[in-house]
Each structure stands twice: as C-alpha cells, then as structure tokens.
C-alpha cells in the first residue's frame, strides 16, 4: 500500500486506485456504499491485484525459459511494483509500469504495462495493455483479481447472492491440487445449475473454483431483485472464483493464463495459457464493472 491513492468519480460511482500495483482499492456508489472487500486482515488484505507477467503459481516459484530457471512469485511481480502516472482526469486515470533492472532479473523482457481506469456513469471500465518493446517474442499471461463485497450493501443475506453467467456453464471445472497453488489435472463436475451458481463458503475450502472451458464473457453478482454488479471480461477466456472461507468478499477473476498444472516440468512456452507477444506488438484486456439497478 502506498501513502497516496488517486480518486476518480462519475455521477454514479467513485473509485480509489493505489499506484502500488495499479490496484483498484475502493469502488463506491453515489450514496457511499462500498462495493469491494473490507480487506479484513484476518482473511486477506488484497483488493484487486493485477496478475502479470504470469497468472497463478509456477511450480516451485520458478519458471524455465530457454533452459534457464528464473524466480517468479505467485501471480507475478506487477502487484508489488509502483506504477507511474501518465494521465489523470476527474473520471479517468492511466498508470504505467515499465521494465527495470529488478524486473529483468526475473523476467528478461522489455515490457510496458499500461493500466487505464475510466468511470462512465455507473460503469468502471478497466483496460490493461501489455506491450513488447524488446527484440524477442515475449511469453506472458494476464489476469484480474478484484474482490467484491459479499454480501453487497443492498440487503439480502450472503446465502442469497448468486453468480449468474451470460450463458449456461455445464462444462467441468478444475480446482487447486495437492501441490500448493498448482492446478489439479483432474476435472470435477460443474457446480453451476444452468447459468446460475449459488456460492457457499464451503465451496472454497479447497481454494479457487476454476473455469478453463468457459462459454460466458459476462456475469452478474448479487441478490435477485436487488441492485447487483455486472462484470464483463471480453478478452479473457478463463475465470477463477475465490475467497477465504469466512471472509466478506468474492473474488471474480477473469484470466488469460493460469497456474502450472501439477507435475509440470517444461519450458514456459509449454505452460498452459501462455501467449507470445511479438516485438513491437501490444495486447489489451478489458474488464468492466457496472452497478445495475433492477
């Protein structure tokens, strides 16, 4: 956490963003109701870390590139780096992280990560743009990790909240395996009934629920008949849902990439979900969060 956060606002929403990790710290409605985690330290003090240059954990916190091993903490280093301000307005903010000596020791690529936030009425539009400014193809993945209030501040018990997907989601899902932070190779039946998931804290006793065969690119979170959040993620094909059982949040995590499978022992180019960014190219990942009245 840094000493100074940036505030942006619209007629319907206000957001606070920490330059450390370009992390969305708070999202409130016009009445001041908090829509994100309470960050109770008994559970988890994160708010919405960005996952870059890799999503999830590499086996042994090490990845192999062209025969050489490099250290890499779970979810990468972007969440622990200070971003510079590029542009700031009343309702928008653009932050930037570029490669430096520290990042090159773990990730030998000249990258740029721009993180944009724009409030438009009752929607927060976030866009992450990854650029390869070097001379070699760059392996990477990217993910969002925001923690939304559970329960939301509009009445209704925690048990009444629903995740409603854009489409039915009958495909099997994955969970974290026995190796810490790595993905089990076995699949399990989908807990989604049609297009609806009724989350319980017990579902997360074994860590996250992971969709790697996801039909939807949008979902809603909240109590039927009450204001809820609509979350759009058109550029990320996978999804994780996570909480620490007992906490007052649900993380809705759109991913383009994933942790290593249990037992993975290959080069980073063989890691599931790794994308190749050619020199001079960029790729963007959008996530919109909208407060929707019923």
Secondary structure, 3 states (H helix, E strand, C coil): CCCCEEEEECCCEEEEEECECCEEEEEEECCCCECECCCCCCCCCCCEEEECCCCCCCHHHEEEECCEEEECCCCCCHHHCECEEEEECCCEEEEEEECCHHHHHHCCCCEEEEEEEEEECCEEEEEEEEEECCCCCEEECEEEEEEEECCCCCCCCHHHEEEEECCCCCCCEEEECCCCCCECCCCECCCCECCEECCCHHHHCCCCEEECCCCCCEEEEEECCCCEEEEECCCCCEEEEECCCCCCEEEEEEEECCCCECCCCCEHHHCCCCEEECCCCEEEEEEEEEEECC
